[in-house]
């Protein structure tokens, strides 16, 4: 008598995930279809968006909004970070940090939705054990993955999919991606304006470039230190 209601309740989450996945795929197909129909290249997109950001009073808000929807379209975060440096200069660091953290929570929420119910307590599979180990040390895991410049979207989606707590995830993301964000934005600043770059007129600011490289090296060095420390404190058994 109770089997039918139980099966119906079990199928509801699966049905919601299928519907959500379908809507997401439709959005992706529509996005890339528009690009193809208009024969837009990456250079075209960067040029038009950068001009709009510079000429519009609401440019920073639009830039942050682009960052937020980026995970839905699998748009590379590094391009937006570089664009922030090209368009806004050093102020792009602030806008990029706001946008990247908001974007991380969007990707995390999507991953958590689709991963809900997959990794259960008490499961003994290899993947389940790996997920449990990450959840036990989630803050440092997320922190290190960002410090070594792992793909931003991959870290965020996997964090949610593996059901990492949102507080350690957000803390690890904010701290770990901060150095990466500064280094990439400053790299964008060092190469001058978008117009100059697309026109083939590369102008490098050595001081800004050196600052970017310093943050990159510091980020990788810190990740190595944390990993070494984690290994030393790991149980020998």
C-alpha positions as CSV (number, residue, x, y, z in Angstrom):
1,X,0.0,0.0,0.0
2,X,2.9,2.4,0.8
3,X,5.1,1.6,-2.2
4,X,3.4,3.8,-4.7
5,X,3.5,7.1,-2.7
6,X,7.2,6.3,-1.8
7,X,8.1,5.8,-5.5
8,X,6.3,9.0,-6.4
9,X,8.1,11.0,-3.7
10,X,11.4,9.5,-4.9
11,X,10.8,10.4,-8.5
12,X,10.0,14.1,-7.8
13,X,13.6,15.2,-7.2
14,X,14.8,13.3,-10.2
15,X,12.0,14.9,-12.3
16,X,13.0,18.3,-11.1
17,X,16.6,17.7,-12.0
18,X,15.7,16.5,-15.5
19,X,13.5,19.6,-16.0
20,X,16.3,21.9,-14.7
21,X,18.9,20.2,-16.9
22,X,16.6,20.6,-19.9
23,X,16.1,24.3,-19.3
24,X,19.9,24.8,-18.8
25,X,20.7,23.0,-22.1
26,X,18.1,25.1,-23.9
27,X,19.8,28.2,-22.5
28,X,23.2,27.0,-23.7
29,X,22.0,26.1,-27.1
30,X,20.2,29.4,-27.5
31,X,23.3,31.3,-26.4
32,X,25.7,29.6,-28.9
33,X,23.1,29.7,-31.6
34,X,22.9,33.5,-31.3
35,X,26.7,33.7,-31.5
36,X,26.8,31.5,-34.6
37,X,23.9,33.3,-36.4
38,X,25.6,36.7,-35.9
39,X,29.1,35.3,-36.8
40,X,30.5,36.8,-33.6
41,X,34.0,35.9,-32.6
42,X,35.6,36.1,-29.2
43,X,37.4,39.3,-30.3
44,X,34.1,40.8,-31.4
45,X,32.4,39.9,-28.1
46,X,35.3,41.4,-26.1
47,X,35.3,44.6,-28.1
48,X,31.5,45.2,-28.0
49,X,31.2,44.4,-24.3
50,X,34.2,46.5,-23.3
51,X,32.9,49.5,-25.2
52,X,29.5,49.1,-23.5
53,X,31.1,48.9,-20.1
54,X,33.2,52.0,-20.7
55,X,30.5,54.2,-22.2
56,X,27.7,53.2,-19.8
57,X,27.2,54.6,-16.3
58,X,26.0,51.1,-15.1
59,X,29.1,49.4,-16.6
60,X,30.4,48.0,-13.2
61,X,26.9,46.6,-12.4
62,X,26.7,45.0,-15.9
63,X,30.2,43.6,-15.5
64,X,29.3,41.9,-12.2
65,X,26.1,40.6,-13.7
66,X,28.1,39.0,-16.5
67,X,30.2,37.3,-14.0
68,X,27.1,36.0,-12.1
69,X,25.6,34.4,-15.2
70,X,28.9,33.2,-16.5
71,X,28.7,29.7,-14.9
72,X,25.4,29.0,-16.7
73,X,27.0,29.6,-20.0
74,X,30.4,28.0,-19.2
75,X,32.0,31.3,-20.0
76,X,35.7,31.3,-18.9
77,X,36.1,33.4,-15.7
78,X,39.7,34.3,-16.7
79,X,38.5,36.3,-19.7
80,X,36.1,38.3,-17.6
81,X,38.9,38.9,-15.0
82,X,41.3,40.1,-17.8
83,X,38.5,42.3,-19.2
84,X,38.0,43.8,-15.7
85,X,41.6,44.9,-15.8
86,X,41.4,46.2,-19.4
87,X,38.3,48.2,-18.9
88,X,38.3,49.4,-15.2
89,X,42.0,49.4,-14.4
90,X,42.9,48.7,-10.7
91,X,39.3,49.3,-9.8
92,X,38.5,46.2,-11.7
93,X,39.9,44.2,-8.8
94,X,37.0,45.2,-6.6
95,X,34.4,44.5,-9.3
96,X,36.0,41.2,-10.2
97,X,36.1,40.0,-6.6
98,X,32.4,40.8,-6.1
99,X,31.5,39.2,-9.3
100,X,33.7,36.1,-8.9
101,X,32.4,35.3,-5.4
102,X,28.7,35.8,-6.5
103,X,29.5,33.6,-9.6
104,X,31.1,31.0,-7.3
105,X,27.9,30.7,-5.2
106,X,25.7,30.4,-8.3
107,X,27.9,27.5,-9.6
108,X,28.0,26.0,-6.1
109,X,24.2,26.1,-5.8
110,X,23.8,24.4,-9.2
111,X,26.2,21.7,-8.3
112,X,24.6,21.2,-4.9
113,X,21.2,20.8,-6.5
114,X,22.3,18.2,-9.0
115,X,24.5,16.4,-6.4
116,X,21.9,16.2,-3.7
117,X,21.2,12.6,-2.7
118,X,24.1,11.1,-4.6
119,X,26.7,11.0,-1.8
120,X,25.1,9.6,1.3
121,X,26.5,9.0,4.8
122,X,27.8,5.5,5.3
123,X,28.4,4.7,1.6
124,X,31.7,2.8,1.1
125,X,32.5,3.4,-2.5
126,X,35.8,5.1,-3.6
127,X,34.1,8.3,-4.8
128,X,31.9,8.4,-1.7
129,X,35.0,8.1,0.5
130,X,36.8,10.8,-1.4
131,X,33.8,13.1,-1.1
132,X,33.6,12.5,2.6
133,X,37.3,13.2,3.0
134,X,36.9,16.5,1.1
135,X,33.9,17.5,3.3
136,X,35.9,16.9,6.4
137,X,38.6,19.3,5.3
138,X,36.6,21.4,2.9
139,X,37.9,24.9,3.7
140,X,41.6,24.0,3.1
141,X,40.7,21.9,0.0
142,X,38.8,24.7,-1.7
143,X,41.5,27.2,-0.7
144,X,44.3,25.1,-2.2
145,X,42.4,24.4,-5.4
146,X,42.0,28.1,-6.0
147,X,45.5,28.9,-5.0
148,X,46.9,26.6,-7.7
149,X,44.6,28.2,-10.3
150,X,42.4,25.2,-11.0
151,X,39.6,26.0,-13.4
152,X,37.3,28.3,-11.5
153,X,34.0,26.7,-12.6
154,X,35.2,23.2,-12.0
155,X,36.1,24.0,-8.4
156,X,32.8,25.7,-7.8
157,X,30.6,23.1,-9.4
158,X,32.4,20.3,-7.7
159,X,32.2,22.0,-4.3
160,X,28.4,22.0,-4.5
161,X,28.1,18.6,-6.2
162,X,30.2,17.0,-3.4
163,X,27.9,18.7,-0.8
164,X,30.6,20.8,0.8
165,X,29.2,23.2,3.5
166,X,28.5,26.6,2.0
167,X,30.3,28.5,4.8
168,X,33.7,26.8,4.4
169,X,33.2,26.8,0.6
170,X,32.6,30.6,0.5
171,X,35.5,31.3,2.9
172,X,37.9,29.1,1.0
173,X,36.8,30.7,-2.3
174,X,37.0,34.3,-1.0
175,X,40.5,33.8,0.3
176,X,41.9,31.4,-2.3
177,X,40.6,33.2,-5.4
178,X,41.5,36.6,-4.0
179,X,45.2,36.3,-5.0
180,X,44.3,34.8,-8.3
181,X,41.8,37.5,-9.1
182,X,44.3,40.3,-8.3
183,X,47.0,38.6,-10.4
184,X,44.8,38.2,-13.4
185,X,43.2,41.6,-13.2
186,X,46.6,43.3,-12.9
187,X,47.8,41.2,-15.9
188,X,45.0,42.7,-17.8
189,X,45.9,46.2,-16.6
190,X,49.5,45.7,-17.7
191,X,48.6,45.2,-21.4
192,X,46.9,48.5,-21.8
193,X,43.4,49.1,-23.2
194,X,41.2,46.6,-25.1
195,X,41.3,48.8,-28.3
196,X,45.1,48.7,-28.3
197,X,45.2,44.9,-27.7
198,X,42.7,44.1,-30.5
199,X,44.5,46.4,-32.8
200,X,47.7,44.5,-32.2
201,X,49.4,47.4,-30.3
202,X,50.6,45.6,-27.3
203,X,51.8,48.0,-24.6
204,X,53.2,46.3,-21.5
205,X,53.5,48.1,-18.1
206,X,56.5,46.4,-16.5
207,X,55.6,47.4,-12.9
208,X,52.0,46.1,-13.2
209,X,53.1,42.9,-15.0
210,X,55.7,42.3,-12.2
211,X,53.0,42.8,-9.6
212,X,50.8,40.3,-11.3
213,X,53.6,37.7,-11.5
214,X,54.4,38.3,-7.9
215,X,50.9,37.4,-6.9
216,X,50.9,34.3,-9.1
217,X,54.2,33.0,-7.6
218,X,53.0,33.9,-4.0
219,X,49.7,32.0,-4.6
220,X,51.4,28.9,-5.8
221,X,54.0,29.0,-3.0
222,X,51.3,29.4,-0.4
223,X,49.4,26.4,-1.9
224,X,52.6,24.3,-1.6
225,X,53.1,25.3,2.0
226,X,49.5,24.4,2.9
227,X,49.7,21.0,1.1
228,X,53.0,20.2,2.9
229,X,51.5,21.2,6.2
230,X,48.4,19.1,5.5
231,X,50.6,16.1,4.7
232,X,52.6,16.5,7.9
233,X,49.5,16.6,10.0
234,X,47.7,13.8,8.2
235,X,47.2,10.5,10.3
236,X,49.9,8.0,9.5
237,X,47.5,5.1,9.6
